[in-house]
Amino acid sequence: MKTNVFDMTGKQVGEVELSEAIFGIEPNESVVHDVVKNHLANCRQGTQSALTRAEVSGGGKKPWKQKGTGHARQGSTRAPQWTHGGVVFAPKPRDYSYTLNKKVRRLAMKSALSAKAASEDIIVIDEIKMAEIKTKTFKGFLNAVNADCKALIVTEKADELVVKSARNIPGVVVAFANVINVYDILNAKKLVVDKAALAKIEEVFA
């Protein structure tokens, strides 16, 4: 599998061979679904909280005697059926994260990359580099390589100039070769990869 390599002006400067083992497999949709679901679960803060009847202020006194009033028996004005009462089975802060097998995560990554390669949505750039923090220049680069829609920019390592130049462009996410995830790949319409980052990805997932 070969794909063209462009520079930041959109000019073709060569070709690069994509690893068949990473970019040429049959995507496994079931595994990809499991990994995306896991990613979203791990992103949940789990900080929602409500008060139970034990935690609501007030309600310490029995509102009326047990028998003889004609009312249903009540022990507290903070029972769930009362206005201002507590919540039944109130949600409390919890951890939603869980782990998946390493082989499952690797297969999902290869499936996502192969799907992008099959749809020709991978754009390889000779070198993604900025001389200064300039959003306009970075947007011009994306337009030049036809990645002006939702795009995931992958560089070999953290580059402050690239990150800060791209962060104000709607739909554009910058990631690094060692921390990319399946969700970001699938969520992007175009995968714009630095040539050095591509080598790093192939080294890690080969």
N, C-alpha and C positions, 0 to 999 in steps of 0.2 A: 504494500500500500504506500503510495506516494502522495504528497500534497505540496502545494506551492508555498514558498516562503516569501514574505513581503517585508519591505522596510516601513518605517512610520509614515512615509509619504504615500503609501499604497502601491509602490513600484515593486514588481516581482524581481527578486534577487537570487532565486535558486529554488531548489526542491529539497525535501527531506522525506526520509522513509519512516513511516509509522509502524510501530511494532504490531504484528498480527495478533500476538497474544493479549494485547491490551486494547487495541482499537479495531480488532476484526472479529470479535466473538459474537455469538448470537445472544442478544440481550435477554437477561432473565428478569421478566417483569415482576414476578412474585418476590424475588429477593430485593429488587429495587424498592418495591412498595414497603417491605419490612424495614429497610434501612431508613427510608424517608420518614416513616412513622416513628421510628426510634429517635431520629434526629429532632423531630418536632417535640416529642415527649421530653427529651433531654433539655430542650430550650425553655420549657415551661418553668416559670418562677415558683409556682405552687404556693403563693402567698395569700390566696383568698382566705377570708376568715369571717365567721359570724358568731354571734353570742348564743349560747344555749340558755335554757331557763335558769340554770345555776349561776350564770354570769351576768344576766340582765339586772340592772339596778332596781331595787324595790321588790315588792311581792312577798315580804317576809311574814305578813299576817294573813291568816285565813279570812277571806272576805265576808263570809257569813257562816253561821253555825251549820253543822252537818245536816240536820234534819228539821223539818217543820216550816221551811220558808217557801216551799213551792219551786224553788230554784234547783237546778242540778247541783250536785255537790261539787265544791271547788276548794282546792287547797291553797291556791296562790293566784294572784292577778297577773303573774308573769308566765303562766302556762301557755303553751303554743297557740291555743285557740283564742286567747285574749289579744286585744289590741295592745301593742307594746310588749307582747310576750316574747319569749325566746324562740329560737329556730329549732325544729326537730332535726336531729342528725346534722347539726351545723357543720359546714365545711371548715376545716382547720389547716394550717400550713402543713404541707407534705411534699415529699420528694417524688416526682413522677419518673425520674430517670431509671433506665435499666440498660443492661449490656447485651450485645449480640456477639456471636462468635466472630473471630478475626477473619476466617475464611468467607463468611457470609458478607462481611463488609468489603472485603477485597473483590469478591465477585460482583457486588453491586456497583462498585467504582468502575470496574472494567466494563460492565454492562452500560453504564451511563456514558462513558467515554466512547464506546463502540457505537452507541446510538447517535451521538453527536457526529462521529466520523461518517456514519452511513448516510446521514442527512446533509452532509457537507457543510456543517455549521462550525467547524474548527478552522480558525484562522491563525496560522503560525507567523509570528513576527521575528525578524532577525534579532532585534534587540529593542526592548521597551525601556526607554531612558528619557528623562526630562532634565533640561539644563536648569530649570527653575520651576517654582510652583505656579502653574498657569493653566487654569481650567479651559480657557478658550483654545489654547494650543492642543490640549489633550482631546478636546471635542473635535477639533479639526483632524486629528489622527484617527479617531474612531470613524468619522465620516469618510476618510480616505480609504479605509479598509472595509467599508460597508458593514460596520458594527455599531451603527448609531442607534440601534434599538436596545432592548435589555441585553446587557453583555457582562460576562464574567472575565475579568482580566487576571491572568495568572502570571506572576513573575517568579523568578527563582528564589528570591529572598526579599525581605522587607525593604522597600525603597520609599522613604518619606516623601520625596518629590512626586513620585507617581501616585501614591495614596492620597496626598492632599490635593493634587491636581484633579483627581477623579471623584472625590467624595461629594462634590456638589452637583454632579450630573445625575439626574433621575434615572434609575434603573441600572446604573453601572456599579458593579461590586468588584473590588480588588482583593485577590487572595494570593496566597503563596503556595508554591508547589508541594510543600510538606504538610499543609493544613487544609487543602481543598476538600470539599465534601460533596456527596452525591446530590443533596438538595439544591445547593447553589448551581451545580452543573445543569440539572434538569430545569431549574427555574429561569435560566438564561437562554435567550434565543441564539446568541453567538458566544462561542468560547474562544477568546483571544489569548493565545499562549506565546510567551517568550520562548525562543529556541532553547535557551539554557534550562528553562522550567520544564520544557517537553522532555529533555534528556533526564532531568531529575525525576519526573513522573515515571518514565520508562524504567529507570533504575530502581525505584521504590516498588513498583507493582509488577515488575517482570517475573 
